[in-house]
């Protein structure tokens, strides 16, 4: 079946470096994507979203890039900080309702 | 403002027992979602309500699972009888219908022995 998947299950970066977390999706009908951050013992929290009519969106220290041609989504975190250590999920909305389907997640570890 | 409130935060039970998880969504949110999270399967959507009506329950694993939303401020997820493979963290999330952003609760960690 269709799924949302992540390329890398774990990522370690040095504090201050930039981080890039990737996500592949397979449903070309998906029109809305959200990145979530989940800290240990907590529920996922919204980071940034992007709709399919855009290819880039920036927030505070974060940028999401969408490449519909290859069905690829990435989250870039600038100047990564220890507080950024968490599991990051991409989620897609398949334009059939308000349901979001999540990828398996990437664990980001920031080395001080 | 209070976020999504789930209870209990932790539950340990024995196989065969009934488990009831509870959720209070954010006031004014029209959509409510139940997700299950495990290491192997990640976050799985179990069921989704809109204006208290179940819209999509295709993710509910089997008949042992049921969910209700009797009013806009309360939902339950029930497992009867529970099995060890049901052990997971169960999240409730809510959203305004047309915005998409989900607000998650802290989760209910269920362990079935």
Backbone of each chain as ProteinMPNN parsed JSONL, in Angstrom:
{"seq_chain_A": "XXXXXXXXXXXXXXXXXXXXXXXXXXXXXXXXXXXXXXXXXXXXXXXXXXXXXXXXXXXXXXXXXXXXXXXXXXXXXXXXXXXXXXXXXXXXXXXXXXXXXXXXXXXXXXXX", "coords_chain_A": {"N_chain_A": [[0.821, -1.204, 0.0], [0.215, 2.373, -0.065], [2.597, 4.589, 1.397], [4.225, 6.655, 3.852], [7.553, 7.372, 4.13], [10.795, 7.469, 5.717], [14.172, 8.31, 4.959], [16.419, 7.987, 6.645], [16.854, 6.513, 9.757], [18.23, 7.515, 12.01], [20.094, 10.413, 12.99], [22.964, 12.254, 13.606], [24.289, 15.299, 14.667], [26.607, 18.015, 14.953], [26.473, 20.514, 17.43], [25.361, 23.649, 16.375], [25.785, 23.167, 13.709], [24.074, 22.711, 10.533], [21.058, 20.85, 10.067], [19.602, 18.258, 8.113], [16.713, 16.635, 7.401], [15.139, 13.998, 5.824], [12.329, 12.915, 3.813], [10.3, 10.603, 2.142], [7.476, 10.323, 0.081], [4.685, 8.513, -1.233], [2.242, 8.952, -2.395], [0.91, 10.641, -4.899], [-1.287, 12.22, -4.854], [-1.375, 13.539, -2.497], [-1.645, 16.615, -0.81], [-0.871, 18.26, 1.19], [1.454, 18.806, 3.72], [3.063, 18.134, 6.8], [5.552, 18.786, 9.201], [6.504, 17.289, 12.213], [7.711, 17.446, 15.579], [8.886, 15.309, 18.059], [9.487, 15.039, 21.363], [11.043, 13.106, 23.942], [8.753, 11.153, 25.705], [6.625, 12.792, 25.215], [3.876, 14.163, 23.274], [3.67, 14.503, 19.665], [4.686, 17.632, 18.212], [3.699, 20.404, 16.278], [5.758, 21.697, 13.7], [6.275, 22.917, 11.13], [4.495, 23.565, 8.111], [3.53, 22.714, 4.701], [2.003, 23.334, 1.603], [0.961, 21.714, -1.44], [1.147, 23.446, -3.553], [3.359, 24.917, -3.244], [6.975, 25.102, -3.108], [8.777, 25.624, -1.217], [9.123, 26.638, 2.147], [9.594, 28.815, 4.83], [10.445, 28.975, 8.284], [11.052, 29.909, 11.663], [14.336, 29.347, 11.973], [13.877, 26.969, 10.649], [13.314, 25.25, 7.566], [11.235, 24.03, 5.061], [11.325, 21.929, 2.297], [9.805, 21.0, -0.715], [9.609, 18.593, -3.147], [7.835, 17.769, -5.673], [8.121, 16.314, -7.949], [9.804, 14.145, -7.495], [8.596, 13.238, -5.288], [9.422, 14.047, -2.636], [10.359, 15.279, 0.513], [11.854, 17.634, 2.662], [13.32, 18.645, 5.766], [14.969, 21.33, 7.001], [17.119, 22.363, 9.489], [18.49, 25.124, 10.871], [21.595, 26.017, 12.388], [21.728, 24.034, 14.516], [20.565, 23.131, 17.738], [21.045, 21.833, 21.113], [18.469, 21.48, 22.187], [17.035, 20.755, 20.007], [17.192, 18.091, 19.717], [15.398, 15.227, 19.116], [12.663, 13.187, 17.89], [11.737, 13.345, 14.557], [8.966, 13.693, 12.472], [7.47, 13.337, 9.291], [4.313, 14.116, 7.917], [1.553, 13.321, 5.87], [-1.256, 14.6, 4.107], [-3.831, 13.177, 2.402], [-5.713, 14.397, 0.882], [-8.26, 13.455, 1.152], [-9.781, 13.96, 3.256], [-9.519, 14.957, 6.664], [-7.455, 13.495, 7.605], [-4.186, 12.617, 8.676], [-1.228, 10.961, 7.73], [1.527, 9.397, 9.093], [5.111, 9.225, 8.784], [7.815, 6.94, 9.677], [9.653, 8.214, 11.273], [12.586, 10.126, 12.201], [15.357, 10.043, 14.248], [16.926, 12.643, 15.765], [20.012, 13.583, 17.008], [21.782, 15.923, 18.82], [25.026, 16.865, 19.164], [26.821, 18.249, 21.755]], "CA_chain_A": [[0.0, 0.0, 0.0], [0.971, 3.62, -0.075], [3.157, 4.867, 2.722], [5.168, 7.742, 4.01], [8.749, 6.768, 4.713], [11.959, 8.299, 5.94], [15.379, 7.688, 4.457], [17.364, 7.673, 7.698], [16.232, 6.419, 11.071], [18.965, 8.304, 13.0], [20.972, 11.458, 12.484], [23.709, 12.966, 14.643], [24.941, 16.502, 14.155], [27.309, 18.835, 15.941], [25.774, 21.749, 17.778], [25.723, 24.774, 15.523], [25.705, 22.784, 12.303], [22.724, 22.6, 9.985], [20.541, 19.481, 9.959], [18.646, 18.01, 7.041], [15.964, 15.395, 7.597], [14.451, 13.714, 4.57], [11.104, 12.125, 3.859], [9.752, 10.253, 0.841], [6.073, 9.922, 0.114], [4.392, 7.771, -2.466], [0.924, 9.285, -2.925], [0.998, 11.902, -5.639], [-2.494, 13.01, -4.584], [-1.217, 14.273, -1.238], [-1.533, 18.034, -1.122], [-0.542, 19.039, 2.371], [2.455, 18.064, 4.48], [3.444, 18.78, 8.055], [6.645, 18.222, 9.993], [6.278, 17.299, 13.649], [8.831, 17.123, 16.455], [8.425, 14.601, 19.249], [10.471, 14.854, 22.418], [10.822, 11.893, 24.719], [7.663, 11.183, 26.679], [5.619, 13.799, 24.869], [3.208, 14.006, 21.997], [4.269, 15.29, 18.575], [4.351, 19.057, 18.146], [3.794, 21.01, 14.952], [6.913, 22.557, 13.427], [6.049, 23.723, 9.937], [3.71, 22.855, 7.094], [3.654, 23.201, 3.327], [0.991, 22.803, 0.69], [1.58, 21.205, -2.666], [1.335, 24.525, -4.53], [4.596, 25.596, -2.878], [8.11, 24.185, -3.048], [9.65, 25.999, -0.105], [8.507, 27.473, 3.167], [10.56, 29.046, 5.903], [9.995, 29.409, 9.584], [12.174, 30.335, 12.483], [15.424, 28.36, 11.915], [13.506, 25.774, 9.89], [12.865, 25.407, 6.185], [10.752, 22.796, 4.463], [11.398, 21.9, 0.842], [8.943, 19.981, -1.304], [9.895, 18.273, -4.55], [6.72, 16.898, -6.079], [8.546, 15.467, -9.066], [10.335, 12.894, -6.941], [7.824, 12.964, -4.067], [10.412, 14.14, -1.573], [10.165, 16.39, 1.444], [12.965, 17.718, 3.605], [13.278, 19.644, 6.831], [16.29, 21.853, 7.299], [17.202, 23.103, 10.746], [19.72, 25.92, 10.884], [22.267, 26.207, 13.679], [21.071, 23.063, 15.394], [20.824, 23.298, 19.169], [20.723, 20.624, 21.883], [17.022, 21.373, 22.333], [16.443, 20.204, 18.783], [17.252, 16.629, 19.78], [14.03, 14.7, 19.174], [12.289, 12.427, 16.699], [11.024, 14.202, 13.614], [8.062, 12.969, 11.586], [6.69, 14.036, 8.296], [2.961, 13.593, 7.809], [0.907, 13.764, 4.647], [-2.7, 14.573, 3.997], [-4.077, 12.647, 1.084], [-6.79, 15.14, 0.236], [-9.521, 12.715, 1.231], [-10.385, 14.282, 4.54], [-8.593, 15.648, 7.539], [-6.547, 12.53, 8.207], [-2.77, 12.691, 8.367], [-0.511, 9.705, 7.856], [2.871, 9.726, 9.542], [6.243, 8.373, 8.512], [8.329, 6.211, 10.836], [10.408, 9.117, 12.127], [14.051, 10.186, 12.248], [15.834, 10.497, 15.556], [18.023, 13.605, 15.645], [20.801, 13.795, 18.217], [22.69, 17.054, 18.682], [26.209, 16.658, 20.01], [27.274, 19.58, 22.233]], "C_chain_A": [[0.847, 1.241, 0.0], [1.468, 3.931, 1.32], [4.008, 6.119, 2.678], [6.386, 7.162, 4.677], [9.859, 7.757, 4.86], [13.202, 7.551, 5.501], [16.274, 7.197, 5.577], [16.647, 7.582, 9.029], [16.929, 7.253, 12.135], [19.876, 9.298, 12.309], [21.641, 12.137, 13.665], [24.411, 14.162, 14.025], [25.613, 17.246, 15.302], [26.483, 20.096, 16.195], [26.287, 22.893, 16.911], [25.7, 24.455, 14.038], [24.244, 22.794, 11.841], [22.335, 21.124, 9.868], [19.579, 19.395, 8.786], [18.019, 16.65, 7.285], [15.083, 15.189, 6.378], [13.239, 12.813, 4.758], [10.657, 11.858, 2.434], [8.288, 9.89, 1.005], [5.718, 9.319, -1.231], [3.07, 8.159, -3.108], [0.969, 10.646, -3.604], [-0.226, 12.789, -5.419], [-2.387, 13.805, -3.288], [-0.955, 15.745, -1.534], [-1.126, 18.894, 0.064], [0.366, 18.193, 3.241], [2.817, 18.86, 5.733], [4.645, 18.043, 8.644], [6.306, 18.4, 11.476], [7.569, 16.92, 14.37], [8.269, 16.431, 17.693], [9.587, 14.411, 20.217], [10.071, 13.662, 23.274], [9.708, 12.074, 25.736], [6.565, 12.178, 26.381], [4.943, 13.458, 23.55], [3.898, 14.83, 20.927], [3.783, 16.737, 18.596], [4.6, 19.576, 16.742], [5.066, 21.859, 14.829], [6.599, 23.513, 12.283], [5.245, 22.898, 8.943], [3.967, 23.455, 5.719], [2.566, 22.561, 2.487], [1.646, 22.499, -0.645], [1.747, 22.272, -3.739], [2.58, 25.357, -4.226], [5.737, 24.589, -2.95], [9.06, 24.521, -1.903], [8.854, 26.853, 0.87], [9.479, 27.6, 4.319], [9.866, 29.462, 7.174], [11.198, 29.904, 10.358], [13.188, 29.202, 12.576], [15.068, 27.098, 11.15], [13.016, 26.146, 8.499], [12.378, 24.054, 5.714], [10.805, 22.96, 2.949], [10.554, 20.743, 0.334], [9.299, 19.809, -2.773], [8.847, 17.269, -5.004], [7.12, 15.945, -7.193], [9.026, 14.114, -8.568], [9.659, 12.523, -5.63], [8.753, 12.938, -2.841], [10.203, 15.429, -0.783], [11.391, 16.436, 2.344], [12.727, 18.84, 4.607], [14.704, 20.062, 7.116], [16.218, 22.676, 8.576], [18.54, 23.828, 10.761], [20.274, 26.03, 12.3], [21.643, 25.32, 14.753], [21.531, 23.205, 16.835], [20.485, 22.011, 19.917], [19.224, 20.415, 22.07], [16.313, 20.85, 21.101], [16.477, 18.677, 18.773], [15.858, 16.072, 20.026], [13.858, 13.754, 17.996], [11.428, 13.327, 15.838], [10.228, 13.333, 12.648], [7.558, 13.883, 10.488], [5.325, 13.352, 8.221], [2.322, 14.154, 6.555], [-0.6, 13.662, 4.776], [-3.027, 14.213, 2.566], [-5.296, 13.25, 0.407], [-8.104, 14.372, 0.21], [-10.243, 13.006, 2.528], [-9.352, 14.988, 5.378], [-7.598, 14.693, 8.184], [-5.117, 12.772, 7.746], [-2.124, 11.338, 8.641], [0.963, 10.014, 8.073], [3.904, 8.726, 9.038], [6.756, 7.755, 9.796], [9.198, 7.07, 11.739], [11.905, 9.013, 11.966], [14.455, 10.746, 13.593], [17.051, 11.396, 15.35], [18.701, 13.763, 17.004], [21.789, 14.922, 17.954], [23.821, 16.885, 19.686], [26.746, 18.013, 20.45], [28.74, 19.843, 21.866]], "O_chain_A": [[2.074, 1.162, 0.06], [0.829, 3.575, 2.31], [4.444, 6.572, 1.62], [6.258, 6.509, 5.712], [9.864, 8.79, 4.191], [13.294, 6.332, 5.642], [16.836, 6.105, 5.482], [15.902, 8.493, 9.391], [16.276, 7.67, 13.091], [20.363, 9.064, 11.203], [20.973, 12.548, 14.613], [25.053, 14.045, 12.981], [25.228, 17.115, 16.464], [25.878, 20.659, 15.282], [27.493, 23.073, 16.742], [25.606, 25.355, 13.204], [23.317, 22.874, 12.647], [23.176, 20.265, 9.604], [18.839, 20.336, 8.501], [18.715, 15.637, 7.364], [14.369, 16.098, 5.953], [13.141, 12.057, 5.724], [10.634, 12.769, 1.606], [7.913, 9.223, 1.968], [6.371, 9.586, -2.239], [2.789, 7.754, -4.236], [1.056, 11.679, -2.939], [-0.206, 13.973, -5.758], [-3.23, 14.66, -3.018], [-0.145, 16.081, -2.399], [-1.046, 20.117, -0.047], [0.097, 17.015, 3.477], [2.867, 20.09, 5.718], [4.726, 16.817, 8.581], [5.894, 19.468, 11.929], [8.401, 16.178, 13.847], [7.306, 16.901, 18.298], [10.55, 13.706, 19.917], [8.905, 13.269, 23.315], [9.713, 13.019, 26.524], [5.671, 12.387, 27.201], [5.388, 12.579, 22.813], [4.636, 15.763, 21.246], [2.639, 17.026, 18.944], [5.593, 19.227, 16.103], [5.403, 22.632, 15.726], [6.646, 24.734, 12.433], [5.315, 21.669, 8.946], [4.535, 24.539, 5.584], [2.252, 21.382, 2.65], [2.745, 22.97, -0.938], [2.421, 22.031, -4.74], [2.825, 26.377, -4.87], [5.516, 23.381, -2.866], [10.023, 23.798, -1.649], [8.027, 27.675, 0.476], [10.108, 26.626, 4.733], [8.866, 30.18, 7.169], [12.224, 30.269, 9.784], [12.908, 28.185, 13.21], [15.919, 26.219, 11.019], [12.4, 27.19, 8.282], [13.038, 23.04, 5.942], [10.392, 23.98, 2.397], [10.587, 19.644, 0.888], [9.29, 20.77, -3.543], [8.964, 16.071, -4.748], [6.517, 14.884, -7.355], [8.702, 13.074, -9.14], [10.096, 11.602, -4.94], [8.844, 11.942, -2.125], [9.916, 16.494, -1.33], [11.909, 15.394, 2.745], [12.041, 19.825, 4.335], [15.549, 19.227, 7.438], [15.375, 23.561, 8.723], [19.596, 23.202, 10.673], [19.527, 26.123, 13.274], [21.108, 25.798, 15.753], [22.717, 23.376, 17.116], [19.721, 21.187, 19.414], [18.764, 19.274, 22.107], [15.123, 20.537, 21.148], [15.859, 18.046, 17.915], [15.215, 16.403, 21.022], [14.781, 13.544, 17.207], [10.509, 13.986, 16.325], [10.745, 12.369, 12.083], [7.258, 15.054, 10.722], [5.213, 12.146, 8.44], [2.522, 15.32, 6.214], [-1.14, 12.782, 5.446], [-2.56, 14.86, 1.629], [-5.843, 12.674, -0.534], [-8.956, 14.609, -0.647], [-11.229, 12.343, 2.851], [-8.403, 15.561, 4.843], [-6.97, 15.03, 9.187], [-4.867, 13.088, 6.583], [-2.423, 10.667, 9.629], [1.566, 10.79, 7.332], [3.616, 7.539, 8.886], [6.217, 8.003, 10.874], [9.458, 6.681, 12.878], [12.436, 7.952, 11.637], [13.961, 11.788, 14.025], [18.075, 10.96, 14.824], [18.05, 14.04, 18.012], [22.544, 14.882, 16.983], [23.598, 16.778, 20.892], [27.093, 18.842, 19.608], [29.277, 20.903, 22.188]]}, "seq_chain_B": "XXXXXXXXXXXXXXXXXXXXXXXXXXXXXXXXXXXXXXXXXXXXXXXXXXXXXXXXXXXXXXXXXXXXXXXXXXXXXXXXXXXXXXXXXXXXXXXXXXXXXXXXXXXXXXXXX", "coords_chain_B": {"N_chain_B": [[-4.263, 28.375, 27.595], [-5.716, 25.138, 27.963], [-4.291, 22.183, 26.679], [-4.748, 19.246, 24.645], [-6.118, 16.754, 26.61], [-5.279, 13.76, 28.083], [-6.108, 10.64, 29.618], [-5.668, 7.471, 31.29], [-2.212, 8.408, 32.055], [-0.425, 6.383, 32.215], [-0.872, 2.904, 32.026], [-1.029, -0.317, 33.298], [-1.941, -3.535, 32.659], [-3.546, -6.756, 32.725], [-3.595, -9.383, 30.348], [-6.626, -9.849, 28.622], [-8.145, -8.165, 30.134], [-10.333, -5.299, 30.239], [-9.672, -2.186, 28.729], [-9.842, 1.279, 29.009], [-9.323, 4.275, 27.466], [-9.057, 7.797, 27.716], [-10.015, 11.019, 26.421], [-9.851, 14.509, 26.198], [-10.544, 16.923, 23.97], [-9.16, 20.004, 22.575], [-10.976, 22.89, 23.308], [-13.388, 23.965, 21.005], [-12.267, 22.763, 18.821], [-13.042, 20.778, 16.029], [-12.4, 18.312, 15.049], [-11.259, 15.064, 15.915], [-8.752, 12.74, 16.702], [-7.5, 9.429, 17.049], [-4.434, 7.939, 17.632], [-1.988, 5.33, 17.44], [1.158, 4.468, 18.736], [4.047, 2.686, 18.112], [7.317, 1.182, 18.289], [7.835, -0.41, 16.114], [5.877, 0.136, 14.177], [5.456, 2.793, 14.126], [3.575, 5.866, 14.11], [0.255, 5.248, 13.958], [-2.809, 5.893, 12.451], [-5.825, 5.413, 14.001], [-8.607, 6.015, 14.242], [-10.897, 8.59, 13.28], [-12.747, 11.42, 14.089], [-15.261, 13.732, 13.134], [-16.937, 16.556, 14.095], [-18.039, 15.005, 16.189], [-18.787, 12.673, 14.942], [-17.904, 9.489, 13.753], [-15.638, 9.301, 11.122], [-13.676, 7.943, 9.676], [-12.715, 4.822, 10.315], [-10.977, 2.953, 9.513], [-8.47, 2.285, 10.341], [-8.662, 0.991, 12.737], [-7.643, -1.784, 14.54], [-9.022, -4.286, 14.972], [-12.074, -5.966, 15.953], [-11.901, -5.838, 18.662], [-11.28, -3.339, 19.38], [-12.773, -0.217, 20.053], [-14.245, 3.003, 19.617], [-15.597, 6.013, 20.9], [-17.43, 9.09, 20.754], [-19.159, 10.876, 22.58], [-19.8, 13.542, 22.984], [-18.726, 16.916, 22.194], [-16.548, 17.357, 23.792], [-15.327, 15.092, 24.743], [-13.89, 11.872, 24.402], [-13.556, 8.342, 24.036], [-11.414, 5.498, 23.88], [-11.623, 2.14, 23.611], [-10.484, -1.064, 24.56], [-11.203, -4.357, 24.361], [-11.278, -7.766, 24.621], [-8.084, -6.979, 26.091], [-4.778, -7.488, 24.7], [-1.345, -8.63, 24.801], [-0.017, -7.618, 22.519], [-1.216, -5.23, 22.111], [0.099, -3.376, 23.522], [1.389, -0.19, 23.697], [1.873, 3.326, 22.947], [-0.815, 5.429, 23.141], [-2.158, 8.036, 21.397], [-4.155, 10.931, 21.497], [-5.465, 13.415, 19.394], [-6.413, 16.709, 18.354], [-8.066, 18.974, 16.081], [-8.889, 22.032, 14.353], [-11.336, 21.812, 11.928], [-10.702, 22.661, 9.273], [-8.019, 23.385, 9.188], [-5.906, 21.616, 9.552], [-3.538, 21.39, 11.209], [-2.537, 19.303, 13.758], [-3.1, 18.952, 17.208], [-1.552, 17.388, 19.735], [-2.159, 15.204, 22.543], [-0.46, 14.215, 25.61], [-0.29, 11.521, 25.564], [-1.154, 8.062, 26.273], [0.354, 5.542, 27.9], [0.239, 2.203, 27.386], [0.539, -0.947, 28.821], [0.251, -4.29, 28.369], [0.192, -7.191, 30.064]], "CA_chain_B": [[-5.341, 27.423, 27.248], [-5.349, 23.751, 28.147], [-4.161, 21.425, 25.441], [-5.486, 17.991, 24.642], [-5.879, 16.072, 27.877], [-5.5, 12.319, 28.019], [-5.939, 9.86, 30.849], [-4.544, 7.694, 32.189], [-0.921, 8.582, 31.383], [0.181, 5.053, 32.193], [-1.732, 1.828, 32.515], [-0.517, -1.677, 33.195], [-3.071, -4.43, 32.873], [-3.303, -8.146, 32.324], [-4.277, -9.853, 29.138], [-8.021, -10.186, 28.815], [-8.854, -7.096, 30.823], [-10.821, -4.173, 29.443], [-8.916, -0.941, 28.888], [-10.521, 2.469, 28.494], [-8.493, 5.476, 27.404], [-9.947, 8.952, 27.637], [-9.437, 12.194, 25.78], [-10.605, 15.761, 26.125], [-9.891, 17.749, 22.945], [-9.122, 21.441, 22.791], [-12.284, 23.495, 23.096], [-13.541, 24.623, 19.702], [-11.775, 21.898, 17.745], [-14.126, 19.938, 15.531], [-11.914, 16.996, 14.642], [-10.512, 14.335, 16.95], [-8.046, 11.596, 16.129], [-6.779, 8.508, 17.916], [-3.276, 7.312, 17.008], [-1.228, 4.379, 18.242], [2.566, 4.561, 18.39], [4.954, 1.624, 18.519], [8.616, 1.285, 17.634], [7.841, -1.127, 14.842], [4.913, 0.626, 13.193], [5.364, 4.246, 14.165], [2.284, 6.453, 14.454], [-0.803, 4.724, 13.105], [-4.12, 6.486, 12.664], [-6.819, 4.388, 14.296], [-9.954, 6.499, 13.939], [-10.993, 10.046, 13.142], [-14.1, 11.949, 14.25], [-15.509, 15.118, 12.771], [-18.198, 16.945, 14.757], [-18.455, 13.877, 17.034], [-19.202, 11.546, 14.111], [-16.74, 8.762, 13.208], [-15.544, 9.472, 9.672], [-12.818, 6.917, 9.113], [-12.222, 3.902, 11.343], [-10.296, 1.87, 8.798], [-7.238, 1.947, 11.038], [-8.916, 0.228, 13.965], [-7.056, -3.096, 14.241], [-9.982, -5.385, 14.949], [-13.301, -5.689, 16.699], [-11.635, -5.627, 20.091], [-11.111, -1.903, 19.56], [-13.928, 0.621, 19.742], [-14.084, 4.39, 20.036], [-16.83, 6.787, 20.933], [-17.312, 10.521, 21.049], [-20.543, 11.227, 22.93], [-19.995, 14.985, 22.859], [-17.582, 17.612, 21.599], [-15.448, 17.533, 24.725], [-14.906, 13.833, 25.36], [-13.84, 10.681, 23.567], [-12.934, 7.18, 24.643], [-10.932, 4.38, 23.07], [-11.762, 0.975, 24.462], [-9.948, -2.326, 24.058], [-11.809, -5.44, 25.141], [-10.277, -7.906, 25.671], [-6.747, -6.513, 25.71], [-3.763, -8.495, 24.429], [0.003, -8.046, 24.92], [0.369, -6.882, 21.311], [-1.834, -3.9, 22.147], [0.994, -2.484, 24.269], [1.795, 0.919, 22.832], [1.436, 4.634, 23.431], [-1.991, 5.849, 22.395], [-2.277, 9.486, 21.381], [-5.335, 11.62, 21.011], [-5.134, 14.727, 18.825], [-7.584, 17.424, 17.852], [-7.773, 20.075, 15.16], [-10.009, 22.711, 13.718], [-11.59, 20.988, 10.755], [-10.134, 23.073, 8.0], [-6.656, 23.894, 9.264], [-4.964, 20.525, 9.404], [-2.568, 21.184, 12.27], [-3.002, 18.471, 14.854], [-2.566, 19.207, 18.54], [-1.528, 16.089, 20.383], [-2.023, 15.069, 23.972], [0.796, 13.644, 26.071], [-0.31, 10.093, 25.308], [-1.419, 7.07, 27.317], [1.23, 4.381, 27.675], [-0.457, 0.988, 27.802], [1.297, -2.185, 28.874], [-0.614, -5.443, 28.62], [1.073, -8.313, 30.454]], "C_chain_B": [[-4.847, 26.004, 27.47], [-5.239, 23.094, 26.787], [-5.063, 20.218, 25.483], [-5.118, 17.222, 25.913], [-6.244, 14.603, 27.752], [-5.339, 11.694, 29.398], [-6.283, 8.403, 30.578], [-3.249, 7.926, 31.411], [-0.219, 7.235, 31.247], [-0.847, 4.052, 32.691], [-1.05, 0.501, 32.271], [-1.671, -2.598, 33.533], [-2.705, -5.828, 32.415], [-4.136, -8.498, 31.101], [-5.703, -10.256, 29.468], [-8.831, -9.107, 29.5], [-9.313, -6.025, 29.835], [-10.006, -2.917, 29.758], [-9.733, 0.199, 28.288], [-9.588, 3.666, 28.597], [-9.398, 6.667, 27.112], [-9.235, 10.158, 27.062], [-10.405, 13.367, 25.843], [-9.907, 16.653, 25.105], [-9.871, 19.218, 23.344], [-10.493, 22.026, 22.452], [-12.323, 24.231, 21.762], [-13.012, 23.821, 18.54], [-12.859, 20.919, 17.331], [-13.707, 18.524, 15.174], [-11.089, 16.367, 15.752], [-9.973, 13.048, 16.35], [-7.47, 10.738, 17.25], [-5.668, 7.858, 17.099], [-2.671, 6.318, 17.994], [0.227, 4.452, 17.786], [3.336, 3.397, 18.973], [6.268, 1.813, 17.79], [8.568, 0.678, 16.236], [6.993, -0.462, 13.771], [4.769, 2.14, 13.197], [3.989, 4.71, 14.603], [1.238, 5.975, 13.454], [-2.12, 5.419, 13.451], [-5.137, 5.372, 12.875], [-8.204, 4.82, 13.84], [-9.967, 8.015, 13.996], [-12.467, 10.434, 13.253], [-14.147, 13.38, 13.724], [-16.889, 15.492, 13.307], [-18.843, 15.758, 15.466], [-18.856, 12.634, 16.246], [-17.96, 10.82, 13.589], [-16.745, 8.834, 11.686], [-14.756, 8.335, 9.046], [-12.274, 6.054, 10.238], [-11.46, 2.744, 10.713], [-8.995, 1.453, 9.468], [-7.438, 1.17, 12.322], [-8.52, -1.226, 13.706], [-8.083, -4.221, 14.115], [-11.147, -5.048, 15.865], [-13.071, -5.481, 18.19], [-11.508, -4.135, 20.409], [-12.411, -1.183, 19.199], [-13.667, 2.02, 20.267], [-15.415, 5.102, 19.957], [-16.514, 8.249, 21.186], [-18.718, 11.017, 21.351], [-20.838, 12.713, 22.866], [-18.693, 15.628, 22.416], [-16.379, 17.696, 22.519], [-14.931, 16.228, 25.317], [-14.938, 12.696, 24.344], [-13.175, 9.554, 24.35], [-12.485, 6.202, 23.575], [-10.907, 3.175, 23.996], [-11.177, -0.253, 23.778], [-10.489, -3.43, 24.959], [-11.954, -6.684, 24.281], [-8.901, -7.443, 25.195], [-5.795, -7.701, 25.542], [-2.385, -7.838, 24.53], [0.414, -7.223, 23.705], [-0.307, -5.515, 21.205], [-0.961, -2.901, 22.903], [1.571, -1.438, 23.325], [1.504, 2.223, 23.569], [0.288, 5.081, 22.531], [-2.129, 7.365, 22.536], [-3.646, 9.901, 20.874], [-4.872, 12.974, 20.485], [-6.42, 15.399, 18.368], [-7.135, 18.531, 16.919], [-9.065, 20.8, 14.805], [-10.164, 22.062, 12.35], [-10.792, 21.391, 9.536], [-8.683, 23.522, 8.063], [-5.611, 22.8, 9.146], [-4.024, 20.318, 10.549], [-3.197, 20.39, 13.399], [-2.326, 18.884, 16.149], [-2.686, 17.9, 19.313], [-1.545, 16.219, 21.906], [-0.685, 14.433, 24.314], [0.841, 12.129, 25.887], [-0.656, 9.258, 26.531], [-0.569, 5.847, 27.003], [0.568, 3.149, 28.265], [0.493, -0.201, 27.747], [0.333, -3.301, 29.242], [0.283, -6.651, 28.879], [0.468, -9.663, 30.069]], "O_chain_B": [[-3.687, 25.699, 27.196], [-5.992, 23.405, 25.864], [-6.021, 20.165, 26.254], [-3.94, 17.067, 26.237], [-7.359, 14.249, 27.369], [-4.549, 12.152, 30.225], [-7.114, 8.123, 29.714], [-3.205, 7.659, 30.21], [0.494, 6.989, 30.273], [-1.588, 4.309, 33.64], [-0.556, 0.23, 31.176], [-2.305, -2.453, 34.578], [-1.666, -6.038, 31.788], [-5.225, -7.969, 30.877], [-5.955, -10.924, 30.471], [-10.061, -9.125, 29.458], [-8.754, -5.873, 28.749], [-9.698, -2.635, 30.916], [-10.253, 0.08, 27.179], [-9.125, 4.019, 29.682], [-10.371, 6.562, 26.364], [-8.02, 10.306, 27.193], [-11.6, 13.235, 25.58], [-8.785, 17.098, 25.35], [-10.492, 19.617, 24.329], [-11.088, 21.689, 21.428], [-11.427, 25.007, 21.432], [-13.276, 24.157, 17.386], [-13.514, 20.307, 18.175], [-14.548, 17.64, 15.013], [-10.323, 17.043, 16.438], [-10.656, 12.361, 15.589], [-7.011, 11.254, 18.269], [-5.909, 7.303, 16.027], [-2.821, 6.448, 19.208], [0.501, 4.494, 16.586], [3.287, 3.146, 20.177], [6.331, 2.523, 16.787], [9.183, 1.189, 15.3], [7.343, -0.49, 12.591], [4.049, 2.705, 12.374], [3.314, 4.03, 15.376], [1.325, 6.26, 12.26], [-2.489, 5.514, 14.622], [-5.29, 4.492, 12.028], [-8.893, 4.081, 13.137], [-9.15, 8.636, 14.676], [-13.324, 9.848, 12.591], [-13.186, 14.137, 13.859], [-17.882, 14.828, 13.011], [-20.049, 15.538, 15.354], [-19.233, 11.629, 16.849], [-17.058, 11.456, 13.043], [-17.729, 8.474, 11.041], [-15.135, 7.821, 7.994], [-11.455, 6.516, 11.032], [-11.319, 1.681, 11.318], [-8.474, 0.374, 9.187], [-6.463, 0.733, 12.934], [-9.006, -1.836, 12.754], [-7.982, -5.034, 13.196], [-11.192, -3.977, 16.47], [-13.957, -5.0, 18.897], [-11.617, -3.725, 21.565], [-13.056, -1.486, 18.195], [-12.949, 2.198, 21.25], [-16.241, 4.839, 19.083], [-15.477, 8.596, 21.751], [-19.396, 11.529, 20.46], [-21.992, 13.112, 22.711], [-17.674, 14.951, 22.28], [-15.292, 18.069, 22.077], [-14.177, 16.248, 26.29], [-15.866, 12.571, 23.544], [-12.336, 9.795, 25.217], [-13.093, 6.092, 22.51], [-10.251, 3.191, 25.037], [-11.351, -0.455, 22.576], [-10.259, -3.431, 26.168], [-12.692, -6.659, 23.295], [-8.602, -7.518, 24.003], [-5.974, -8.76, 26.145], [-2.267, -6.624, 24.365], [1.123, -6.228, 23.849], [0.004, -4.736, 20.304], [-1.258, -1.706, 22.917], [2.162, -1.763, 22.294], [0.959, 2.22, 24.673], [0.416, 5.104, 21.306], [-2.207, 7.899, 23.642], [-4.207, 9.303, 19.957], [-3.989, 13.603, 21.067], [-7.397, 14.728, 18.034], [-5.986, 18.97, 16.953], [-10.166, 20.266, 14.938], [-9.161, 21.796, 11.687], [-10.259, 20.531, 8.835], [-8.16, 24.005, 7.059], [-4.509, 23.067, 8.667], [-3.711, 19.17, 10.866], [-4.248, 20.753, 13.927], [-1.122, 19.136, 16.179], [-3.782, 17.379, 19.516], [-1.034, 17.181, 22.479], [0.123, 14.146, 23.431], [1.899, 11.519, 26.038], [-0.475, 9.688, 27.67], [-0.75, 5.198, 25.972], [0.36, 3.055, 29.475], [1.167, -0.426, 26.742], [-0.315, -3.264, 30.288], [1.038, -7.073, 28.004], [1.073, -10.705, 30.322]]}, "name": "protein", "num_of_chains": 2, "seq": "XXXXXXXXXXXXXXXXXXXXXXXXXXXXXXXXXXXXXXXXXXXXXXXXXXXXXXXXXXXXXXXXXXXXXXXXXXXXXXXXXXXXXXXXXXXXXXXXXXXXXXXXXXXXXXXXXXXXXXXXXXXXXXXXXXXXXXXXXXXXXXXXXXXXXXXXXXXXXXXXXXXXXXXXXXXXXXXXXXXXXXXXXXXXXXXXXXXXXXXXXXXXXXXXXXXXXXXXXXXXXXXXX"}
